Amino acid sequence: MPNNSDSQPRPVISAATRDGIMLPVIDVTDPRFAVPDDADGLARLFEKASAEERRNRRVPKFIMRFLMRRAMKQSLILRALFGGDAPFLDGVTTYLLKLGAELPAPYDSRVDKRIAATPYLTLLRLRTQQVAKLLADALAPKLVDAKSAPLHLVNIAGGPAIDSLNALILLRRRDGDLLRRPIVINVLDQDDAGPFFGANALTALVQNGAPLAGLDIAFRHQHYDWNATASLDALLREVSASAAIVGASSEGGLFEYGGDDAIVANLTTLRTHRVDAVAGSVTSANESSRRRLTATRFKLHPRGLEGFAPLAGRAGWRIARSEPAQLSDQVLLAPA
């Protein structure tokens, strides 16, 4: 069991991407990655993000475009954000945006580091932290009641599944015995690069002295189109046969990019198989969020809680808890 004391800095654990770049593994229990989420801490972060947006809005658009083109020459992150034409941000780039000051080469230019330090990107890491906490809080009592049942985490469009990994880290810190059982992280994603890094991150996290050391955890990736839920149904049928506890999540995925019908279909499948907990992120519908979306190519749906709740209700779920991160609201669903 790793030492959970924060009195001494823990070494930052790293894992390789498919391109061979070593990236730090986000651990939301490590002060270097944790985002203060008490009321005062959130208020300060939200105000910093709002102030940054107000400053940017005062810059004339033609000057902002000029500054952006110049900065893109020195920033791999900006090129990934604004230089492509895909309607979504890939899993590894999304992960990079959450690293803050821990950016490694070749993403450590002066411009990249300045971008990584912005409150906007801290909000993305807060999103991961909140989804992980919601999922861990929902699963903990189930794990106490069924001490020997396997645990399956189903991550829909989660790339590296860093929210799933952090839910396990949080559960381990809460009670070292909760995870003494077979555990499988099932990642359903069209992308290969994100899950590749996620599997390597898990390998690093189970090494001696690491947060998940000694645990029996498998990482499985399956190609998945959320518009066709047959493979999700097949997976859950297989999992149900083992009488497993099942937690599902989709951080920065299905509930933000998916169409209404896809969300309802996936949630209906999860409800049919009596999944124990569902957590995820929902793009905010506030004016600031909508304004930011107009400046990007990403096809996010700013539904907000008021737009998402009816979709969940059609599939037999209700919003049991929610946590705000300005750009998104993180939800925990319970059977309606």
C-alpha positions in Angstrom: 0.0 0.0 0.0 1.5 3.4 -1.0 2.1 6.0 1.6 -0.8 8.5 1.4 1.0 11.2 3.4 1.3 14.5 1.5 4.1 15.6 3.8 6.8 14.5 1.4 6.5 15.2 -2.4 5.8 12.1 -4.3 7.6 11.5 -7.5 5.5 12.3 -10.6 4.6 9.1 -12.4 5.0 9.2 -16.2 3.8 7.0 -19.0 4.5 6.9 -22.8 2.2 8.0 -25.6 2.1 6.0 -28.8 4.6 8.5 -30.2 7.0 7.7 -27.4 6.6 11.0 -25.5 6.6 10.6 -21.7 3.7 12.4 -20.1 3.0 12.8 -16.3 0.1 10.8 -15.1 -2.5 13.0 -13.5 -3.3 12.1 -9.9 -5.9 14.4 -8.4 -4.7 13.5 -4.9 -1.3 15.0 -5.7 -1.1 18.7 -4.8 0.7 19.3 -8.1 -2.5 18.3 -10.0 -5.3 18.8 -7.4 -7.6 21.8 -8.0 -8.9 23.4 -4.8 -12.6 22.6 -4.9 -13.9 24.2 -1.8 -16.4 27.1 -2.2 -13.7 29.8 -1.9 -11.2 28.0 -4.1 -13.8 27.5 -6.9 -15.0 31.2 -6.6 -11.4 32.4 -7.1 -10.8 30.1 -10.1 -14.1 31.0 -11.7 -13.4 34.7 -11.3 -9.9 34.3 -12.8 -11.4 32.5 -15.8 -14.1 35.2 -16.2 -11.5 38.0 -15.9 -9.3 36.3 -18.6 -12.3 36.1 -20.9 -13.2 39.8 -20.3 -9.6 40.8 -21.2 -9.6 38.8 -24.4 -13.0 40.2 -25.5 -11.6 43.7 -25.2 -8.9 42.9 -27.9 -10.2 43.7 -31.4 -10.8 40.5 -33.4 -8.3 41.3 -36.1 -5.6 41.9 -33.6 -6.5 38.6 -31.8 -6.3 36.7 -35.0 -2.8 38.2 -35.7 -1.6 37.3 -32.2 -3.0 33.8 -32.5 -1.3 33.1 -35.8 2.0 34.3 -34.4 1.7 32.3 -31.2 0.8 29.1 -33.2 4.2 29.2 -34.7 5.7 28.6 -31.2 3.0 26.4 -29.7 2.1 22.8 -30.5 -0.9 23.1 -28.2 -2.3 26.0 -30.1 -1.8 24.2 -33.4 -3.7 21.2 -32.1 -6.5 23.5 -30.9 -6.9 25.7 -33.9 -4.9 24.2 -36.7 -7.0 21.2 -37.6 -10.5 20.6 -38.9 -11.8 17.7 -36.7 -15.0 18.5 -34.9 -13.7 17.2 -31.7 -10.4 17.3 -29.7 -8.6 14.0 -29.5 -7.9 12.3 -26.2 -4.2 12.8 -25.9 -4.4 16.6 -26.8 -7.3 17.0 -24.3 -5.1 15.2 -21.7 -2.2 17.5 -22.4 -4.3 20.6 -21.8 -4.9 19.3 -18.2 -1.3 19.0 -17.2 -0.6 22.6 -16.2 3.0 23.3 -15.3 3.9 19.7 -15.7 4.1 20.0 -19.5 7.0 18.0 -20.9 9.0 18.5 -24.1 8.2 19.1 -26.9 5.1 20.9 -25.4 7.2 23.1 -23.1 7.8 26.2 -25.2 7.3 29.5 -23.5 4.0 30.0 -25.2 2.8 26.5 -24.4 3.6 27.0 -20.7 1.8 30.3 -20.6 -1.3 28.7 -22.2 -1.1 25.7 -19.8 -1.2 28.1 -16.8 -4.5 29.8 -17.9 -7.6 29.3 -15.7 -9.4 28.0 -18.7 -7.3 24.9 -18.8 -7.4 24.5 -15.0 -11.1 24.1 -15.5 -10.5 21.1 -17.6 -8.5 19.4 -14.9 -11.2 20.3 -12.4 -13.7 18.5 -14.7 -11.6 15.3 -14.5 -11.4 15.7 -10.7 -15.1 16.2 -10.2 -16.1 13.3 -12.4 -13.7 11.0 -10.6 -15.0 12.1 -7.2 -18.6 11.7 -8.2 -17.9 8.2 -9.5 -15.9 7.2 -6.5 -18.5 8.5 -4.1 -21.3 6.5 -5.8 -19.3 3.3 -6.0 -17.9 3.2 -2.5 -21.0 2.0 -0.7 -21.6 -0.7 -3.4 -18.1 -1.9 -2.9 -18.5 -2.1 0.9 -21.7 -4.1 0.5 -20.3 -6.6 -2.0 -16.7 -7.2 -0.8 -15.8 -9.9 -3.3 -17.7 -8.8 -6.4 -15.6 -7.8 -9.4 -15.5 -4.1 -10.4 -15.9 -3.0 -14.0 -15.5 0.6 -15.1 -17.0 1.4 -18.5 -15.6 4.6 -20.0 -17.4 5.9 -23.1 -15.2 8.1 -25.4 -12.9 8.8 -22.5 -9.5 8.5 -24.3 -7.0 7.7 -21.7 -9.8 7.1 -19.1 -8.0 9.3 -16.6 -11.3 9.9 -14.8 -11.6 6.1 -14.3 -8.0 5.8 -13.1 -8.5 8.7 -10.6 -11.8 7.2 -9.3 -9.8 4.1 -8.4 -7.0 6.3 -6.8 -9.7 8.1 -4.7 -11.3 4.8 -3.6 -7.9 3.4 -2.7 -7.2 6.4 -0.5 -10.6 6.1 1.1 -10.2 2.5 2.1 -7.4 0.2 1.1 -9.6 -2.9 1.1 -12.3 -1.6 -1.2 -10.3 -2.5 -4.3 -9.1 -5.9 -3.3 -11.0 -7.6 -6.1 -10.6 -8.1 -9.9 -11.0 -4.7 -11.6 -11.4 -4.0 -15.3 -11.4 -0.6 -17.0 -13.3 -1.0 -20.3 -12.6 2.0 -22.7 -15.1 2.4 -25.6 -13.5 4.9 -28.0 -12.9 5.3 -31.7 -9.4 6.6 -31.0 -6.4 4.4 -30.4 -3.9 6.9 -29.1 -5.8 7.9 -25.9 -6.4 4.3 -24.7 -2.8 3.4 -25.6 -1.6 6.1 -23.2 -4.2 5.1 -20.6 -3.0 1.5 -20.6 0.6 2.6 -20.1 -0.6 5.0 -17.3 -2.3 2.1 -15.5 0.9 0.0 -15.8 2.8 2.8 -14.1 0.2 3.3 -11.4 0.3 -0.3 -10.3 4.1 -0.4 -9.8 5.5 -0.7 -6.3 5.0 2.6 -4.3 2.5 4.0 -6.9 -1.1 4.9 -5.9 -2.6 1.6 -7.2 0.3 -0.7 -6.4 -0.5 -4.4 -6.1 -4.1 -4.2 -7.4 -5.5 -6.6 -10.0 -6.6 -4.2 -12.7 -7.0 -4.8 -16.4 -7.3 -2.2 -19.1 -9.3 -3.1 -22.3 -10.0 -0.9 -25.3 -12.8 -1.5 -27.7 -13.5 0.6 -30.8 -16.9 2.1 -30.3 -19.4 4.3 -32.2 -21.8 5.7 -29.7 -24.5 5.9 -32.4 -24.5 2.1 -32.5 -24.9 0.6 -29.0 -24.8 -3.1 -29.8 -21.2 -3.5 -28.6 -22.0 -1.7 -25.4 -25.0 -4.0 -24.9 -22.8 -7.1 -25.5 -20.1 -5.9 -23.1 -22.7 -5.3 -20.3 -24.3 -8.6 -20.9 -20.9 -10.3 -20.4 -20.2 -8.2 -17.3 -23.6 -8.9 -15.8 -22.9 -12.6 -16.0 -20.1 -12.1 -13.4 -22.3 -10.3 -11.0 -19.9 -7.3 -11.1 -20.4 -3.8 -9.7 -20.4 -1.5 -12.7 -19.7 2.2 -12.9 -19.8 4.1 -16.2 -18.4 7.5 -17.1 -17.9 9.9 -20.0 -15.8 12.9 -19.3 -15.6 15.3 -22.2 -17.3 12.8 -24.4 -20.8 11.5 -25.0 -22.8 14.1 -23.0 -20.9 17.0 -24.6 -20.4 15.9 -28.2 -23.1 13.3 -28.7 -26.5 14.0 -30.3 -29.7 13.7 -28.3 -30.6 10.2 -29.7 -27.1 8.9 -29.0 -27.2 10.0 -25.4 -30.6 8.5 -24.8 -29.6 5.2 -26.5 -26.4 4.8 -24.5 -28.1 5.7 -21.2 -31.0 3.4 -22.0 -28.5 0.5 -22.5 -26.8 1.3 -19.2 -30.1 1.4 -17.4 -31.3 -1.8 -19.0 -28.2 -3.6 -17.5 -28.7 -1.9 -14.1 -25.3 -0.2 -14.1 -24.6 1.0 -10.5 -23.4 4.5 -11.2 -23.1 6.9 -14.2 -21.0 10.1 -14.1 -20.0 12.5 -16.8 -19.6 16.1 -18.0 -22.2 18.3 -19.7 -21.2 21.4 -21.5 -22.6 24.5 -19.8 -25.3 26.6 -21.5 -24.2 29.9 -20.0 -23.4 32.9 -22.2 -19.7 32.6 -21.6 -19.6 28.9 -22.6 -21.6 29.6 -25.8 -19.3 32.5 -26.6 -16.2 30.4 -26.3 -17.7 27.7 -28.5 -18.2 30.2 -31.4 -14.4 30.7 -31.5 -13.6 27.0 -31.9 -14.3 24.3 -34.5 -15.5 21.8 -31.9 -19.1 20.6 -32.2 -20.0 20.6 -28.5 -23.6 20.9 -27.5 -24.1 23.5 -24.7 -27.2 21.9 -23.2 -26.5 22.7 -19.6 -28.2 20.7 -16.8 -31.6 22.0 -17.9 -31.1 20.6 -21.4 -29.5 17.3 -20.3 -31.9 16.3 -17.5 -34.8 15.5 -19.9 -32.6 13.3 -22.0 -31.5 11.4 -18.9 -35.1 11.1 -17.9 -36.1 9.6 -21.2 -33.6 6.8 -20.5 -34.7 6.2 -16.9 -32.1 8.3 -15.1 -32.2 11.5 -13.0 -29.4 13.9 -12.0 -28.6 12.9 -8.4 -25.7 15.3 -8.0 -23.9 18.0 -10.0 -20.7 19.9 -9.6 -19.9 23.1 -11.6 -16.7 23.9 -13.5 -17.9 27.0 -15.3 -17.3 25.5 -18.8 -19.2 22.3 -17.9 -21.3 20.7 -15.1 -20.3 17.3 -13.9 -23.3 15.0 -13.2 -23.9 11.8 -11.2 -27.0 9.9 -12.4 -29.2 7.7 -10.4 -32.2 5.5 -11.5 -35.3 7.7 -11.9 
